[in-house]
Amino acid sequence: FYTKKLFKKSSIQSNQRTKDYNIHWSKFNFENYKFKPYVWHKYQNDVFLSPGNLTQEIFQSLIISEIKKKKFTSILEVGCGIGLNIFNLAKQFPSINFTGIDISDEAINFCKKNNNFKNVEFIKENAAKINFKDNYFDMTYTVLALEQMQQIQKEVIKKITQITKDRIILIEPFRDVN
């Protein structure tokens, strides 16, 4: 809810959006995240509320299932935020090199400060201007990132397609926002 509310208006200029995104990550609280906000889930016609971290686990399980299908050596997360996904994946797959990019100084600084993995690198980068060679990564994924990039979604998807050899996973479940 918070990120949806914060980034919904497409009239926000890029610099203001980056500033707001930095504020969002500077106020993020891991302890509250474990139990709040609650998120509605639908499974086999049943609807239930659960903590937001269950949603994150569901998203990560989708990515993990794809990683297990192939021998990837390099994976990129576009819009890594403060590393909620990438740290867990790096722990489970120590032989894969992970790169996380985000436009937020706050998020990237947090990731770098808390990075205890040799197989993870974080770079502050605008997703529409990703600066890697064609087919550089075996796999690229986003989790709730493209929904916050309405103005540049097409450019971001084009760049992701250029720099990814094999598999692209876009977990963006908010159809009403997109």
N, C-alpha and C positions, 0 to 999 in steps of 0.2 A: 504494500500500500504506500509506504513512504516514498520509495523510488518512483513509483507510478505517478504520485502526486507531484513530486519534485520535477520530473522531466517531461510531463505530458505536453506542455505547450510547445509547439514547434516554432513559435516566434522568438523564443529565447535565443539570443546571439551566442555564437560559439564560445567566446571568452566568458560570458556570464554562465553558460552551461558548465564549463570546466570549473569555474569558481564554485558553483553550487554543488558539483560533484565532489570537489575537495572537502567542502563543508560536510556533506553527507558521510564520507568515510572518516572524517576526523571525529564525528560523533558516534560512530558505530560501536556497539557494546557487545562483545562475545557472549557474556553471561545472559543478557536479555535475549540475544538471538536464539539461544538454546531452547527457550520456552515461549518466546513471543517473536514476531506476531504469529498468530494462528492463521493457518491457511486451509481453505476448503480443498478437499481431495474427493475425486469421484473414482470409484473402482467397482466394476461389475454392477452398475446401477445403485450402489450404495454411496452415500455422501457422508463425509465425516470431517471434523476439524482436527488438525494436528499442529504441533510446533513447526516453525519454518525450517528447522534443521532436517526434519523428515523429508521435506520437499527437496532440499539439497542432496540428501542421500539418494533419492529417487533419480534425480538428474545425473548424479555421479555414477549410479549403477548402469545407466544407459551408455555412458561414455566408456566405462570399464568393460562392458560386454563387447563393444567394438574394438577396444585395444586388445582384448584377449583373442580376437579372431585373426590377427595378423602380427607380424614381427616388425613393429614400428621402432624407429630409432630416434625420431624427433617429432615433438608435438607442440603446437602453439595454442595458447588460449588467448583469444581476443576479448578484451574487457575483463581482465583477471581480478579487478578490484583488489581486495586485501588477501587474496590467495585461498579463499574457502575451498575451491576445487583443486587447484594445482598442487597444494601442499599434500593433500590426501592422495592424489594420483602419484606424485613423486615418491611417496613412501611405499606405495604398493608396487610400483614399477621402477626400481632403482637403476635398471639398465637403459631406460629411455631418457633422453634429454628433453626437458620441458622448458619452454619459454613462455612467459606471461607478459602481455603488453596492456597498458592502460593509460588513459590520458591524465589521470589524477596524480599529482605529485604526492599527495597524502597517501594514497593507496600504494604506489610504488615504493615510497620510503618505508612504509609499514612492512611490505613484503621483503624488502632487502634487509631490514633490521631483524626480521624474524625467520629468515631463510637459513635453515640448518642442513640444507641438502646440497650436495655437489652437482646434482643433475638438474638444477633449476636456475634459470636466469630471468631477471625482471628488467623490462625496458619501458621507459615512459615514451609513449608513441601514440599519435593520432591514428586511429584504425583506418581512416580513408587514405592515409599516406604511408602504409606499412612499407618498410624499406628492407625487404629481403629478396633474394634472387628467385626467379621462377622455379617452381617445384622444390623449394628449399625444405619444406616440412612434409613428413609423411602424412600427418593428420593435423587438422585445425578444428577447434571447436569454440563455440560461444554458449554462454548460459546467461540468459536474461540481459544480454548486452545490446543486441541489435534493436530491441524494442526501445532503447534509449537513444538511438541514433537515427531517428526518422529522416532527418535532412540529408544524411550521408549513407543510408543503407545500401543503395545500389553501388556506390563506389567501394564500400567496404566488402560487399559480397564479390565484386569483381576482383579486388585485390586478393581476397582469401582464395578465390579460384585460381589465380595466377601462381600463388606461392605454395599451393598444396598439391602434392603428388597423387595422393590416394583417397583419403577419406575426409569429408567435411561433415561436422555435426553442428546443427544450429538448434539449440533448445530455447525456443522463444514462444512460450505458451499463451501469450496474451494477444489473441486474434483481434480483440476489440481495440487495442492500442495500435496495432499495426494496420 
